[in-house]
Amino acid sequence: LVTAIINSGPREDSTRIGRAGTVRRQAVDVSPLRRVNQAIWLLCTGAREAAFRNIKTIAECVADELINAAKGSSNSYAIKKKDELER
């Protein structure tokens, strides 16, 4: 569980900086608490989406998501979203 959370927490994010009517995205570091919260949210969302309209139970989907995230596999929803956020 700890390894999955560490692997799926984004290190960098982007925020909106607005000045004089123009808005642009600025890369910022993510605080440790937000990293943990976002990682748990991504893991839960990935498991929920995998279980939707699927014969697998939610417990099996949670287990698969945690295992894939701990391995750093690109099959994990959380890892894919983390990479997308950091890009």
Buried (B, 14 or more C-beta within 10 A) or exposed (E): EEEBBBBBBBEEBEEEEEEEEEEEEEEEEBEEEEBBBBBBEBBBBBBBEBBEEEEEEEEBBBEBBBBBBBBBEEBBBBBBBBEEBEE
